[in-house]
Amino acid sequence: MKCMQIFLSRLKPLPPDDAFKDFVFDLQRFDGEKTEEPTSKKRQDARKKGQVAKSQELNTAFVLLIGFLILRILWEFIYGNIAEYTVYLYSHLSSSMSTEAISELFIGIMILLAKTVMPVMFAILIVGLGINCFQVGLMVSTEKLEPKLDNLNPINGFGRIFSKRSLVELAKSIFKIIVIGYFLFLYLKDQIPLLPQFIFFDLPHSLATAADVIFTMAFQVIGVIMLMAAADYAYQRWQTTQDLMMSKQEVKDEYKQMEGDPQIKGKIKQKQRQMAMQRMMSEVPKADVIITNPTHLAIALQYKKGMIAPLVVAKGQDLVAERIKQIAREHHIIIVENKPVARALFEAVDVGGIVPAELYQAVAEILAYVYRIKHRKAT
């Protein structure tokens, strides 16, 4: 006992309850974190607003590639046409040129531009459209063109300038300049010592050599840009996914919007059942006979001249059956107890359906019995 007292005396007292008042484990805090992948609906809504993964670097890379490739292929054709028209132009220039001559020369220049520039421009246009379709598909969105007052707010403007995305774009631009400049330096440091040799070449030879140097340098730079564009496209896809990430609560809310709130859907179904029940009960007074089990089932049949077979206007079991019989009594409709027929009709025929052929004989006997009773009451 004494040892126990010594042990208890050495224990430190627990801190007061106020010491734990700031320690709160809030599960809702974690529920608001965006940890879920964006759903297809979220991506579709973002697409309608123009928020898609698109790399401008990829467009630039392919436009440069196809532009220089077409120029390289058509270089001799372009050079030949320009040289030919230049000779023609200077041979027809004079101090006394008429308006017709100037118009003719101007038209010639337009034709020359169409022959040399239009193939390159058309190829760039096709490739630009193709790359855009590859990245975002066929999409027309006016969301970005709509005027917004927030764009006039200088605070929001500074926020966009110094945002994470802007800083990333700045870092990408600086990196691109450094990398491209480095490759240009590596290539040109071997070509610059060859420039003095151009003074010994004639003009066609000088132009051909300069074209080879320029095209080689351009394709090397474009190769570097293509690699950076592929990395940028992957980054843009990742960044777009990160921007569209959803919290668990957002996923639940979206599911409710798409599928409907289960409670609301339950109420709608309940209301639909009530309306269907009311419609069915309103048809009971039109019946000729009510066939019962006698307590569990009730089937209301109607038969008019011209019908193929008697029609089931209402049926039910337990409480619904009691309600059908109650309405039948109020409207003086004959109730006939026939357990086999009642059970067979209840299982085989839906409300609004006709009696099947195998039950014609049994139902006909019941209707004949009902008509005899009605005839006696009438007489």
C-alpha positions, 0 to 999 in steps of 0.5 A, a space after each residue: 500500500 505504501 509503495 502504491 502511495 509513493 507511485 501515485 505521488 510521483 505522477 504528474 497531474 493532467 493538464 486542465 481541460 482548457 489546455 485541450 480546447 484548441 485541439 479539434 479534429 475536424 473531418 470536414 476540413 479534410 473533406 474540402 481538400 481537392 484530392 479527387 480526379 476531375 469527372 467527365 462532367 467537370 471536364 466537359 463544363 471546363 471545355 465549354 468555358 475554354 479551359 482545356 490543356 493547350 500548349 502554345 509551344 507545340 503550335 509554334 514548333 510545328 508551324 516553324 517546322 512546316 514553314 522551314 520545311 516548305 521553304 527548303 523544298 521550294 527554295 529553288 523555285 522561290 529563288 528562281 521566280 524572284 530572280 527572274 522577276 527582279 531582272 524583268 522589273 529592272 529592265 522595264 523601269 524608266 524615268 517616263 513610266 505610265 500609269 498602265 506600266 506601273 499597274 502592270 508591274 504591281 500586278 506582277 508583284 502580287 502574282 509573284 507573292 501568290 506563287 512564292 508565299 501562298 504555298 508556305 502560308 497555306 501549309 502553315 494554316 493547315 498545320 496550325 489548324 491540325 495541331 489545334 484540333 489535335 490538342 483541343 478538338 473541334 471547339 468553339 467557345 465565347 467564354 473568354 470573349 465575354 466582357 468581365 468587370 473583374 478584368 478591370 480590377 487592378 488588384 485582380 490584374 496584379 494577382 494574375 501577373 504574379 500568380 503561380 501560372 505567370 511565374 511558371 510561364 516566365 521561368 519557361 521563357 527564360 529557360 527557352 531563351 537560354 537553351 536556344 541561345 546555347 544551341 545557336 552559339 554551338 552552331 554559329 561558332 563553327 560557321 562564323 569563321 567561314 563568313 569571310 570566304 563569301 567575298 570570293 563567291 558569286 551571288 548565286 553561290 553565296 545565296 545557296 551557301 547562306 541558305 544551307 547554313 540558315 536551314 541547318 541552323 533552323 532545323 537544329 533549333 526547331 528540334 530543340 523547340 520540339 522537345 521543349 514543346 512536348 514537355 510543355 504539352 505534358 505539363 499543360 495537361 497535368 496543370 489543367 488536371 490539377 486546376 480541375 481537381 475536386 473535393 469529395 463533397 464536390 463529387 457528391 454534389 455533382 453526382 446528386 445533380 446528375 442522378 438526382 437527390 435520392 430523397 427527392 427521387 423517392 418523393 417523386 416516385 411516391 407521388 407518382 405511385 399516389 397519382 397512379 393509385 388515384 387514377 386506378 381507383 377512379 376507374 373502379 366505378 366503371 367496373 362490372 364485377 369485382 373478383 376477390 380472394 376474398 380478403 387479400 386480392 381484388 380485381 375489377 373487370 369491365 366489359 363492353 360490347 365491342 371489346 375483344 375480352 374483359 378489361 382489368 381496370 384495377 387490382 390490388 392486394 391487402 389494403 388496396 384490395 379493401 379500398 377497391 371493395 369499399 368503392 365497389 360497395 359505394 357504387 353498388 358493384 357486385 363482388 364475387 369471391 373466386 380464389 383461383 380466378 382472382 389469383 390467376 388474374 392478379 398474377 397474369 394481367 396488369 392494370 389496363 390489360 385484357 383477360 388472357 384466353 385461358 381464363 375466358 371460360 371462367 370469367 365468362 361464367 362470372 360475368 354471366 352470373 353478374 348479368 343475371 343478378 343485374 337483370 333480376 334487380 332490374 325486373 
